[in-house]
Structure formats: structure tokens, C-alpha cells
Amino acid sequence: MYYKSVNKQSTFTYIIEQIVLQRLTVEVNQWNPIRETVAIHLWIHPWLPLINKLELFRPIFDVILKKLSSVLPNWAGPQDHSAYEMLHPWKDLFDKHSFNILLNKTIIPKLSFSFDNLNLNLIDHDHNIDLLTQNISILRSIIQWSDIIPIISFINILVDCFFSKWFHSLNNYLRHYFDHSLNNIPKQYSINLQLVHTYYISYKSLFNDFIFSEPVRFHFHKSLMLIDNFLNQIQSNKQPI
């Protein structure tokens, strides 16, 4: 019985290593990520639990990573979900160092650029009710990448590319109204407090999963203090809101 068991195992190992893996290697070498109609993880991943030796797949993973690296520079940006859908199934399988190089070269610059293109101006929000919805849609497309990008790197992107711009826009809007109120400018320049509330709450709700981070918590607290200070200044100057 022992002999039969060993023989069956040897046969299984031979089939896996000499037939299945070789065939998968051939198919992966011929695979073109641009022309694919079936996502490659759908025909690679089912073999992983059967073989249960990830090191045997390492050469295949390396080829897939290299091919993805060649096409991702043409990725349009986060609102095109194809890159996320291609990379997400591989985030725990690719070599971490090589995968981080790929992210830093092809994904993170596009995410940063998308942050730069957000229109966070509150006056524009006041005149365009669709702007908030548009921005939130873009931000949700960016935030989904936090599943793939190391969390520290992602928070650094938020701090560098979003929060400084967001706080600056909020500060400018409040300062704009305060300066006009001190100079008794007509009522049409009055602040829209509902807009300020919506602006703060809507964007904050997007980042609830990152509130554990001190930099993120700091920026929301800083913004809240800014609003509170503004209201106190208005009250002390007895200006109507």
C-alpha cells in the first residue's frame, strides 16, 4: 500500500511539474494582456491550491509581472478600472519588491496626477452642484487602490496630493467671506454654511477607513478647527451669517 501511495504521488508530481506547469509556461509566454478576453488569473489561480508550491510558479509570476509592466504605462488613470482588475488578484503573489517598483512607476504617478486635476474650489462647488459628485466618483476610484498599494505609501499620497489642496481651498473660501464681511460687502457675498458642512462631511466620509492614521486625522481636525475659528471670528465681529 505504501508503494502504491508513493507511486501515485510521484505520478501526480510528474504530471504537475512536467505537463501542467510546462503548458502554463507556454501559454503565459504567448499571453498578450492587451488582447486578453479572459483574465489570466482565472486560468492560473485554480492550479495554486492543487500544486501548493508557490515557488514552482515563481517563473510564471515573473513573466506575468513583466508583461503587465510593459502595458501599464499606457493606462489612462483610476477611472479606467482595467488596471486595478488586472493587478488586484496578484497583489499577494508577485515578488513584493518588483511589484512595488511596478506600482511606483506606473500606478502611483497616475493617481497623483488625478488628485492634481480635482477641482476642490468651494466657490465652484457653490455654482456647480455636480462638481462634488464628480470629485467623489474620482476619489472612490483612487481609494480602491489602497487595497493594493502599501498603506503607508497610500497615506503619503493622500497627504501630499489631496489634503494640502483640500485645506487650502477651504481656507480660501472662508477667508474670502470673512474679508468681505469685514468690509460690509453686500449680502450676495455671504457664506454658504450648508456648502461648508457638505464639503467637510462628504470628503471626510470617503476617508473614514484611514482615520486611524495620524496624518489623516490631523488634517480633518485642522480643518474643523479652521471652520470653528472662522465662526468665532464672525460672531465676535457681530456679522450676520
N, C-alpha and C positions, 0 to 999 in steps of 0.2 A: 504493500500500500504506500509506503514511504517513497519507493522508487517511482510509482505511478504519479504521486503528488509532485515530486521533483520534476519529473518528465513533463507534466502538464505546465508547471510553472516555467520551465525552460522554453517550452513551445510558445507560451504566451509572451515571454520576454523577447523571443526571436521575432515573433510577428510584430510586436510593438516597435522594436528598435530597428529591425531590418526592412520592414514593409511599411508600417503606418508612418513612422517618423520620416522615412525617406520620401514617401509620397507627399506628405505635408510640406516637406522642404522644397520639393519640386514645384508644388502649387504656389507656395508663398513666393518663391523666386519669380514666378510668372505673374503674380498678382499685381494689378495696377489700381492703386487706391482711387484714382480719378474715375475710372470706368467701372468700379465695382457696383454690382446690383444687389449683392448680399454681403452684409457687413462681415468682415473677416473673423471677428471674434465668435460669430455664430457657428463657424465650422472648425475653429481651433479649440475653443474653450471646452466643448463636450469631451475632448480627449484628456483633459488635465486630470480629472479625478480617477480616470481609468489607469493612467500611467503613474500618476502620483510621484513623479520625479521631475520637478521643475527644471533641474539643471540640464536635463535632456532636451528641453525646449529652448534653452538659452540662445542657441544659434538662430532659431526661428524667430524668437522675440527680437533679436538684434536686427534681423533683416526687415521686419515689420516697422521697427522704430526708424530705421534708416530711410525707408520708403516714405513714411509719414513726414519725416523731416524735409524731404525734397519737395513735398506739395504744400505744406502748411504755410510757407511764406506768401502764398497767393490767397490765403484765407482773407475774406472780406472784413471780418470783425465779429463781435459777440452776438449780433442779431442773426447771423448765419450760424445755426446750431450744428452744422455738419461736423465741425472740428471737435466740438465737445462730445458729440455722439461717437466719433471715431476713437477719441483718446480715453474717455471715461472707463471703458471695460478693461483697459490695460494699465491703469494707474498703479496697481499693486503688483504688476508682473514685470514691467520694464525695469531695467537697471536704474536705480534711483538717480545716480549721478548723471547718466546720459539723458534720462527723462527730464531732469531739471534744466539741463543745457537746452534741450528742445523747447521747454516752456519759456525760458528766458530769452531765447532768440526769436521765437515765432508767435507766442501767445501773449505774454505779458506786455510787449510794446503795443500791440493792438488794443489791449484792454486799457492801457494808459491813454492812448490816443482817443478812445471812446469817452473816457472821463473828460478829457480836454474839450471835447466837442459838445458837452452838455451845456445847455443854456439854463443857468441857475438864477438869472436875474429876476428878482421879485416883481419889479415893475412890469416886465414882460409876462410873468405869471398872472399878474392882475389883469392884463389886457388879452391874454390868450388862455382860456380855460383848458385847452387841450395840452398845453405845454407840460403840466405836471404829469399827466397820463403818459405822454411820450417819454419823458425822462424816466419815470418809474419802469416802463417797459424795457428801456435800455439798461437800467441798473439791474433789473432782475436777470437779464441775460448775462450781465457781467458777474453778478453774485454767484450764479450757479457754478462758476469756475473755482469757487472756494472749496469744492469737493475734490478738486484735482491739484490745484496749486497749494504748496505748503502754507499753512495758516499764517505763519509769521510773515512770509513774503506777501501774502494777500493783504494782510492788515497794513503793511508798509505801503502798498499801492493805494489803499483807501486813504491813508493819512496824507500821502504825498500828492495824490492826484484828485481827490474828491473833497476832503474836509476843509482844507485851506481855502479852496474856491467857494465852497458852500457857506462857510462862516463869513468870508469877505462879502458875499452877496447879501447875506442877512444884515450884516453891519452897515453896508452902504444904504440899504433900504431904510433902516431905522434912522440912520444919521441924516438921510435926505429929508425925512419928515420932520425930525427934530429941528433941523436948521430952518426949515420953512416956518415951523410953528413959532419959533422964537422971533421971527421977523414978521409975524402976523400976515403971512401969505394967505390968500383966500382959501375957502373950505375945500375946493377941488383937489388940494394937495394933501388932504387928510389921509392918515394911515388906514389901511385895511387890516384891522386886527384879526379878522377871521382868516384872511390870507396868511398872516404870520403864523397863526395857530396851525392851519392846514399844512403850511410849508414845513414847519418843525415836526409835527406828528407824522405826516406822510413819509418823510425821508427817514425819520428815526425808526419807524416800524419796519422799514426794509432791512435795517441793520441790527435787529434785536438779537440775532444769533451771534453777534460779535460784541455785545455789551460786556461780556466777560473780559474783554481786552481793555487794559488801562488807557491806551491812546484813543480808542473809540469812545469810551465812557467820558474821558476828559473833554473831547470836542463837543459832545452833546451837553455836558454840564456847562461848559464855557458859553455855548450858545444860549442856554437857558438863563444864565446869569446876565448875558447881554440884554436879552429881552426884559428881564426883571429890572435891570438898571435903567433901561430906557423908560419903562413905565413909571418908575420912581421919579425920574427927571421931569417927565411930563407933568406928573402930579405936583411936584414941588414948584413948577413954574405956572401951575394952575391953568394949563392949556387943555381945552376940551379934546377928548379922543374921538 
